[in-house]
Amino acid sequence: MAEHLISLAAGVLPEFTPVQMAAAAADSGFRSVGIWVDVETWNPGVTKEVRRIVADAGLIVLDAEVIWIQPGPLDPAHLKIVDIGAEIGARNLLVVSSDPDLDATAAKLAALVDHADPSGIRVSLEFGAFTEIKSLGMALDVLERCGRPDAGLLIDPLHLSRTGGVPADLATVPRNRFPYAQFCDATATGPSVSDLKAIIDEAVDGRLLPGEGALPLGDLLKVLPTGIPLSIELRSKALRDGWPDPADRARRLREATEACLDALLA
């Protein structure tokens, strides 16, 4: 079985702080964690505590999120998120775009990649029907315009499915575009892509534990690089309601994910 590093994604615990997020990952047996960075509330004390917990538990910070590219000039706060990611040792940075100008998006993405390069952070663009990068094809177009071979492409199995994509579509994408991927499950079909509210509601509240849905997760793992790190992106109202304690919720997710991967990769 190809072993995947699995990471507790920040969206699993949206009501908790970055420090609580890191502690929950450590207490629940995860080897890696993702950290949500809000520059309005982040301070040196948060950096110190996250770094301490990560070091004590031997955790890997798989990614920091999220940069939402907006119309207009590059937001200096976005560069600050890159810097905070570097301070806490994040390996990747998640970027989405609300700018309909693809050339402008590509230019800002390139600036983020250049700013992140000295610290070794990979910057990855995620697409979804709720963003201005609404498909795999559009994301690949932006990456080509960006002109940075080390800019990454972040695949979320839910967003790939809901934008009409299938795992086979990824077969021709250069392998170096995939520093990591997200992982979750959902029903086979979802809301109409024209129903933006329903699309967002499903992404935020309606995901299923790995193995409980019908997304082609096995096919996805076969087409992605062997052993690619997986951020377990399980935004779910049922999970939040059923497991209010952060460590308990994280543990439930880890156990379900490991069982799913064991079955898929046996």
C-alpha positions in Angstrom: 0.0 0.0 0.0 1.3 3.4 -0.9 1.5 5.4 2.3 0.0 8.9 2.3 0.8 11.6 4.8 -2.7 12.7 5.9 -3.2 16.1 7.3 -6.0 17.6 9.4 -7.3 20.5 7.1 -8.1 23.8 8.8 -11.7 23.7 7.5 -12.5 20.7 9.7 -12.3 22.9 12.8 -13.5 26.3 11.7 -14.7 27.4 15.1 -11.3 26.9 16.7 -8.1 28.9 16.8 -4.9 28.0 15.0 -3.4 27.0 18.4 -6.4 24.8 19.2 -6.1 23.4 15.6 -2.5 22.3 16.1 -3.3 20.8 19.5 -6.2 18.8 18.1 -4.1 17.4 15.4 -1.5 16.4 17.9 -4.0 14.9 20.4 -5.8 12.9 17.7 -2.9 11.1 16.2 -2.5 13.1 13.0 1.0 13.5 11.7 0.3 16.7 9.9 -2.0 19.8 10.1 -3.2 22.7 8.1 -3.5 26.2 9.6 -5.9 28.9 8.8 -4.2 32.3 8.8 -6.2 35.5 9.6 -3.9 38.4 9.5 -6.4 40.5 11.5 -6.1 38.3 14.5 -2.7 36.7 14.1 0.1 37.9 16.3 3.6 36.7 17.4 2.2 34.8 20.3 0.1 32.7 18.0 3.2 32.0 15.9 5.1 31.0 19.0 2.4 28.6 20.3 1.8 27.0 17.0 5.5 26.4 16.5 5.8 25.0 20.0 2.9 22.5 19.6 4.1 21.4 16.1 7.7 20.9 17.4 6.7 19.0 20.6 4.3 16.7 18.6 6.6 16.3 15.6 3.8 17.5 13.3 4.3 18.7 9.7 2.4 21.8 8.7 1.2 20.7 5.3 -0.4 24.0 4.4 -1.5 27.4 5.4 -4.7 29.0 4.0 -6.3 30.9 2.5 -5.3 33.7 0.1 -8.3 34.9 -1.9 -7.0 36.8 -4.9 -9.2 39.9 -5.4 -9.6 42.3 -8.3 -7.1 45.1 -8.3 -3.5 45.2 -7.1 -2.0 42.4 -5.0 -3.1 42.8 -1.4 0.0 43.3 0.9 -1.9 41.2 3.5 -1.5 38.2 1.1 2.3 38.6 1.3 1.9 38.6 5.0 0.1 35.3 4.9 3.0 33.9 3.0 5.4 35.2 5.6 3.4 33.7 8.5 3.3 30.4 6.6 7.0 30.5 6.5 7.3 31.3 10.2 5.3 28.2 11.1 7.0 26.0 8.7 4.2 25.4 6.3 5.1 23.4 3.2 2.3 24.7 1.0 0.0 27.7 0.6 -3.6 27.5 -0.7 -4.8 30.2 -3.1 -8.2 30.8 -4.8 -9.3 33.7 -6.9 -12.2 36.0 -7.0 -10.7 38.0 -9.9 -12.4 37.4 -13.2 -9.4 38.8 -15.1 -7.3 35.7 -15.7 -4.2 37.6 -16.7 -4.4 39.6 -13.6 -4.9 36.5 -11.5 -1.9 34.9 -13.1 0.3 37.9 -12.5 -0.7 38.0 -8.8 -0.2 34.3 -8.5 3.3 34.7 -10.0 4.1 37.4 -7.4 3.0 35.1 -4.6 5.1 32.2 -5.9 8.2 34.6 -6.2 7.6 35.8 -2.7 7.3 32.3 -1.3 10.2 30.7 -3.2 13.0 31.8 -0.7 11.2 30.0 2.1 10.5 26.9 0.1 6.7 27.1 0.3 4.8 25.8 -2.7 1.9 28.0 -3.7 -1.1 26.1 -5.1 -4.1 27.3 -7.0 -7.5 25.7 -6.2 -10.4 25.8 -8.6 -14.1 25.5 -7.8 -17.5 26.6 -9.1 -17.7 29.2 -6.3 -14.5 31.0 -7.5 -13.6 32.7 -10.7 -11.4 29.8 -11.6 -14.3 27.5 -12.3 -12.8 24.4 -13.8 -9.7 22.3 -14.2 -9.2 23.8 -17.7 -9.3 27.4 -16.4 -6.9 26.5 -13.6 -4.4 25.1 -16.1 -4.8 28.1 -18.3 -4.0 30.4 -15.3 -1.0 28.3 -14.4 0.3 28.5 -18.0 -0.1 32.3 -18.0 1.6 32.5 -14.6 4.8 31.2 -16.1 6.0 29.6 -12.9 6.8 25.9 -13.2 6.7 25.4 -9.5 3.2 26.9 -9.1 1.0 24.1 -7.9 -2.5 22.8 -8.7 -4.6 21.8 -5.8 -7.2 19.2 -6.5 -10.3 18.8 -4.2 -12.3 15.7 -5.2 -15.6 17.5 -4.5 -14.8 20.5 -6.6 -13.4 18.3 -9.4 -16.6 16.4 -9.5 -18.9 19.3 -9.2 -17.2 21.2 -12.0 -17.7 18.3 -14.4 -14.2 16.8 -14.1 -13.1 13.2 -13.7 -9.8 11.8 -12.4 -8.7 10.8 -15.9 -8.6 14.5 -16.8 -5.5 14.8 -14.5 -3.4 12.2 -16.3 -1.7 14.6 -18.7 -1.0 17.3 -16.1 2.7 17.5 -15.2 3.4 15.6 -12.0 5.3 18.5 -10.4 2.0 20.5 -10.4 0.8 18.3 -7.5 2.7 19.0 -4.3 -0.4 17.8 -2.3 -4.1 17.2 -2.7 -7.3 17.4 -0.7 -9.4 14.4 0.2 -13.0 14.0 1.1 -16.2 12.2 0.0 -19.7 13.2 -1.1 -22.7 12.0 -3.0 -22.3 11.0 -6.6 -24.3 14.0 -7.8 -24.7 17.5 -6.3 -26.3 20.8 -6.9 -26.5 22.4 -10.3 -23.5 24.5 -11.0 -25.8 27.4 -11.6 -27.0 27.3 -8.0 -24.1 29.0 -6.3 -25.6 29.0 -2.9 -26.2 25.3 -2.9 -22.7 24.6 -4.2 -21.2 26.6 -1.3 -23.6 25.0 1.2 -22.5 21.5 0.1 -18.8 22.5 0.2 -19.1 24.0 3.7 -21.7 21.7 5.3 -22.4 18.7 3.2 -19.2 16.7 2.7 -19.1 13.0 3.8 -16.4 11.0 5.6 -14.0 9.2 3.2 -15.7 6.0 2.2 -19.2 7.1 3.0 -20.0 8.7 -0.4 -19.6 7.9 -4.0 -16.8 10.1 -5.3 -14.2 8.1 -7.4 -11.5 8.4 -4.7 -9.7 5.3 -5.8 -9.4 6.5 -9.4 -8.2 9.8 -8.1 -5.4 8.3 -6.1 -4.3 6.2 -9.0 -3.9 9.2 -11.3 -2.2 11.5 -8.7 1.5 11.0 -7.8 2.1 7.9 -5.7 2.0 8.7 -2.0 0.9 12.3 -2.5 0.2 14.1 0.9 -3.5 14.4 1.5 -5.2 17.3 3.3 -8.4 15.8 4.7 -10.9 18.6 3.8 -14.0 17.6 5.6 -16.2 20.6 6.1 -19.4 19.0 7.5 -22.2 20.2 9.7 -22.8 16.6 10.7 -19.2 16.2 11.8 -19.3 19.5 13.7 -22.6 18.6 15.4 -21.6 15.0 16.2 -18.2 15.7 17.6 -18.0 19.2 19.2 -14.7 18.4 20.9 -11.9 19.3 18.4 -9.7 16.3 19.2 -12.6 13.9 19.2 -13.7 15.3 15.8 -10.2 15.0 14.4 -9.8 11.5 15.7 -13.0 10.4 14.1 -11.9 11.8 10.8 -8.4 10.2 11.0 -9.9 6.8 11.7 -12.4 7.0 8.9 -9.7 8.3 6.5 -7.2 5.6 7.4 -9.9 2.9 7.0 -10.9 4.3 3.6 -7.3 4.4 2.4 -6.6 0.9 3.6 -9.6 -0.3 1.5 -8.7 1.7 -1.6 -5.1 0.9 -1.6 -5.1 -2.7 -0.4 
